[in-house]
Amino acid sequence: MPLVAIFVEFEDVPHVEILTLYAGRIKACDREEQYEDLSKEFSSRTNIQILRNGHLVSRASDYIIYSVEAAGIGRVVAEYGPSTKQNAIVGGQTSCKDPEIKAFEDHLPPDVDIVSCHSLHGPKVDSKDQPLVLIKHRASDASFTKVETVLRCLQSKHVYLTAHEHDRITADTQAVTHAAFLSMGKAWHSSRQFPWEGARYVGGIENVKINLTMRIYSQKWHVYAGLAILNPEARKQINQYAKSVTELYKLMLGGHHAELRERVLLAKEKVFGSDDSKWAGKPLLRDAVLDQFSLGPRAADFAPLPNNHLSLLAMVDCWSALGIVPYDHMICSTPLFRLWLGVTESLFRSPARLDEALRVAVEDNTFRSEDLEFTFAARGWAECVGLGHFETWRDRFVTTQRFFEPRFAEAIEVGNAMVKAVLESTKS
């Protein structure tokens, strides 16, 4: 009998692709108010049956995937879990596995196997060759093989972890990265500026900052909130990033060039190694690739204004303080993380570029107000995460999202092209 995969309460995440990629029989549902629309959308697919609610699909399905917000996984599993078919396999794809696994253990019948998963990329990225984490939490070898068979339609690279390992690694590779881009967007919003229209944010590094910030703010707010608020490791890292931003900014304000330089170079050594051994011979990103993807029109001889790259200096300072070596988790890295690590590496592997950033940090006051807004933003996100306030997170996110929304169509098109180009260039 063919396996049946079902989805309860669709989230804007990659595994919904299974509805179009998997050749076996599928039963699926969303919230009941979406029933009519989904039935029409998939009416031409003979292997897909849309049902009205999770009880109906749970009692009839051999393999069940809960695709819901991390904050809602406990509620949804509590409602539908008891209806699970005897000896079925159940998994979820939330970005934080601790509450997901707890919900399964609390509400699923004891005869049900638990195999969870998580695609480490966004919904706009082709799943082919991207990492897909598989977690064999409570399952037979036969059940685990069945899950691998179903998910093979995504053509992803399978990575095998425990739930705890998953949460630690996703915190290492995603939490602070998201916090940096969220803070940049909030700072630009507070300054009432579209950064690609000015003279400061020009060039490959700046293109990554802008395009990926727009990419994050064009998504649904809960995609990033669950990972940050529900993952204890993520909370610790976001708090340290805000601390690093604040302390480095104070050194800049005080004109403490020697102390700033010493701190940054020490962090560089701890993260990248004294002999730059982590870089090998090939950079993750090449400026020539990134320079193609500016949102604003630029003259060939247009020179960008100086930039201290506070967001990047603070990132390496944060990794150093937490003992994180980002290269250790490259097999589980998202495209967004690889881009962020790539531009950070681009700054730190060039002595001239790093020296210029440190000089500008102390001597140039042109953008002190923008750096202040960035510092406020980083501290604001850290406080929100520390308090565990989903409503505050949503309000902070959505207000900034609305500010940039009129420009999303343009920004996302360029950002998607940039991500695709960079992923292709890193394969060669």
Residue pairs with C-beta under 8 A, 6 or more apart in sequence:
1 62
2 24
2 25
3 24
3 25
3 62
3 63
3 146
3 149
3 150
4 24
4 25
4 26
4 27
4 60
4 61
4 62
4 63
5 18
5 22
5 24
5 26
5 28
5 61
5 63
5 64
5 65
5 150
6 26
6 27
6 28
6 29
6 54
6 57
6 58
6 61
6 63
6 64
6 65
7 15
7 16
7 18
7 19
7 28
7 29
7 30
7 65
7 66
7 67
8 29
8 54
8 57
8 58
8 64
8 65
8 66
8 67
8 68
8 76
8 80
9 29
9 30
9 31
9 54
9 66
9 67
9 68
9 72
9 76
10 16
10 30
10 34
10 67
11 67
11 68
11 69
11 93
11 220
11 222
11 223
12 123
12 219
12 220
12 223
13 67
13 93
13 119
13 123
13 223
14 93
14 119
14 121
14 122
14 123
14 125
14 127
14 154
15 65
15 67
15 93
15 117
15 119
15 154
16 67
16 123
17 127
17 154
18 26
18 65
18 150
18 151
18 153
18 154
19 26
19 28
19 42
19 45
19 48
20 45
21 153
21 154
22 47
22 150
22 153
23 47
23 153
24 47
24 150
25 47
25 49
26 47
26 48
26 49
27 49
27 50
27 51
27 56
27 57
27 60
27 61
28 38
28 42
28 48
28 49
28 50
28 51
28 57
29 35
29 38
29 50
29 51
29 52
29 53
29 54
29 56
29 57
30 38
32 52
32 53
35 50
35 51
35 52
38 50
39 50
42 48
42 50
51 57
53 80
54 76
54 79
54 80
54 83
55 80
55 83
57 64
58 64
58 80
58 81
58 83
58 84
58 85
58 88
59 83
59 84
59 85
60 85
61 85
61 88
62 85
62 88
62 89
62 146
63 88
63 89
63 90
63 91
63 146
63 147
63 150
64 84
64 88
64 89
64 90
64 91
65 90
65 91
65 92
65 93
65 117
66 73
66 76
66 77
66 80
66 90
66 91
66 92
66 93
66 94
66 100
67 92
67 93
68 76
68 92
68 94
69 94
69 222
69 226
70 94
70 95
70 96
70 99
70 100
70 222
70 225
70 226
70 227
70 230
71 222
71 225
71 226
71 229
71 230
71 390
73 92
73 94
73 99
73 100
73 103
74 99
74 102
74 103
74 106
76 103
77 92
77 103
77 104
77 106
77 107
77 108
78 103
78 106
78 107
81 90
81 103
81 104
81 107
81 108
81 109
82 107
82 109
84 90
84 108
84 109
84 112
86 109
86 111
86 112
87 111
87 112
87 113
88 112
88 113
89 112
89 113
89 114
89 115
89 139
89 143
89 146
89 147
90 104
90 108
90 112
90 113
90 114
90 115
91 114
91 115
91 116
91 117
91 135
91 147
92 100
92 104
92 116
92 117
93 116
93 117
93 118
93 119
94 100
94 118
94 226
95 118
95 170
95 174
95 223
95 226
95 227
95 231
96 167
96 170
96 226
96 227
96 230
96 231
96 234
97 116
97 118
97 135
97 163
97 164
97 166
97 167
98 163
98 164
98 167
98 230
98 231
98 232
99 230
100 116
100 163
101 114
101 116
101 137
101 163
104 114
104 116
104 137
105 114
105 138
108 114
113 138
113 139
113 140
113 143
114 137
114 138
114 139
115 134
115 135
115 136
115 137
115 139
115 143
115 144
115 147
116 134
116 135
116 137
116 163
117 132
117 133
117 134
117 135
117 147
117 151
118 132
118 133
118 135
118 166
118 170
119 127
119 130
119 131
119 132
119 133
119 154
119 156
120 130
120 131
120 132
120 133
120 159
120 170
120 173
120 332
120 333
120 334
121 127
121 130
121 131
121 334
121 335
122 215
122 219
122 223
122 334
122 335
122 336
123 219
124 215
124 412
124 416
124 419
125 335
125 419
125 423
127 154
127 155
127 156
128 154
128 155
128 156
129 155
129 156
129 157
129 427
130 156
130 157
130 335
131 156
131 157
131 159
131 331
131 332
131 333
131 334
132 151
132 154
132 156
132 157
132 158
132 159
133 159
133 160
133 161
133 166
133 332
134 144
134 147
134 148
134 151
134 158
134 159
134 160
134 161
135 160
135 161
135 162
135 163
135 166
136 144
136 160
137 162
137 163
139 147
148 158
151 158
157 331
159 331
159 332
161 169
161 332
167 231
167 232
167 233
167 234
168 233
169 329
169 332
170 227
170 231
170 234
170 332
171 227
171 231
171 233
171 234
171 236
171 237
172 233
172 237
172 324
172 326
172 328
172 329
173 326
173 329
173 332
173 333
173 334
173 337
174 227
174 234
174 334
174 336
174 337
175 227
175 228
175 231
175 233
175 234
175 237
175 238
176 237
176 238
176 240
176 241
176 315
176 318
176 319
177 334
177 336
177 337
177 340
178 216
178 224
178 227
178 228
178 336
179 228
179 237
179 238
179 241
179 242
179 378
179 381
179 382
180 241
180 311
180 314
180 315
180 340
180 378
181 209
181 212
181 213
181 216
181 336
181 340
182 213
182 216
182 217
182 224
182 377
182 381
182 397
183 245
183 311
183 374
183 377
183 378
183 381
184 209
184 213
184 311
184 374
184 377
185 213
185 214
185 216
185 217
185 400
185 404
186 373
186 377
186 380
186 381
186 396
186 400
187 370
187 373
187 374
187 376
187 377
188 194
188 195
188 213
189 399
189 400
189 403
189 404
190 373
190 376
190 377
191 369
191 370
191 373
194 404
194 407
195 201
195 206
195 209
195 210
196 210
196 294
196 295
196 296
197 296
199 302
199 304
199 305
200 206
200 304
200 305
200 307
200 367
200 370
201 209
201 210
201 304
201 307
202 294
202 298
202 302
202 303
202 304
202 305
203 287
203 290
203 291
203 304
204 285
204 287
204 289
204 290
204 291
204 343
204 346
205 290
205 309
205 312
205 343
205 346
205 347
206 294
206 304
206 307
207 290
207 291
207 293
207 294
207 295
207 418
208 285
208 290
208 339
208 340
208 342
208 343
208 418
209 311
209 343
210 295
210 411
211 293
211 295
211 411
211 414
211 415
211 418
211 419
212 336
212 339
212 340
212 415
214 404
214 407
214 408
214 411
214 412
214 415
215 336
215 411
215 412
215 415
215 416
215 419
216 224
216 336
217 397
217 400
217 401
217 404
217 408
218 401
218 404
218 408
218 411
218 412
221 393
221 394
221 397
221 398
221 401
222 390
222 394
224 397
225 390
225 393
225 394
225 397
227 234
228 234
228 235
228 238
228 381
228 385
228 393
229 235
229 385
229 388
229 389
229 390
229 393
234 385
235 385
235 386
236 322
237 318
237 322
237 324
238 381
238 382
238 385
239 382
239 385
239 386
240 318
240 321
240 322
241 314
241 315
241 318
241 378
241 382
242 378
242 379
242 381
242 382
243 318
243 321
243 382
244 314
244 315
244 317
244 318
244 321
245 310
245 311
245 314
245 374
245 375
245 378
245 379
246 375
246 378
246 379
247 317
248 260
248 263
248 264
248 310
248 313
248 314
248 317
248 361
249 310
249 371
249 372
249 375
251 259
251 260
251 263
251 361
251 362
252 260
252 308
252 310
252 361
252 362
252 371
253 368
255 362
256 362
257 358
257 359
257 361
257 362
257 363
260 358
260 361
260 362
261 358
263 317
264 313
264 316
264 317
264 354
264 358
266 320
267 316
267 317
267 319
267 320
267 321
268 316
268 348
268 354
270 319
270 320
270 323
271 278
271 316
271 319
271 320
271 324
271 325
271 326
272 278
272 279
272 316
272 345
272 348
272 349
276 349
278 325
278 327
279 345
279 349
283 342
283 345
283 346
283 349
284 338
284 341
284 342
284 345
284 426
285 339
285 342
285 343
285 345
285 346
285 422
285 425
285 426
286 425
287 346
289 421
289 422
289 425
290 343
290 418
290 422
292 418
292 421
293 414
293 415
293 417
293 418
293 421
294 414
295 407
295 410
295 411
295 414
305 366
305 367
306 356
306 360
306 364
306 366
307 357
307 360
307 367
308 357
308 358
308 360
308 361
308 364
308 367
308 371
309 347
309 357
310 361
310 371
310 374
310 375
311 374
312 343
312 344
312 347
312 348
312 357
313 357
313 361
314 378
315 340
315 344
316 344
316 348
318 324
319 325
319 326
326 333
326 337
326 341
327 341
330 338
333 341
335 419
335 422
335 423
336 419
338 422
338 426
339 419
339 422
342 422
346 353
347 353
347 354
347 357
348 354
380 396
381 396
384 392
384 393
384 396
385 393
404 411
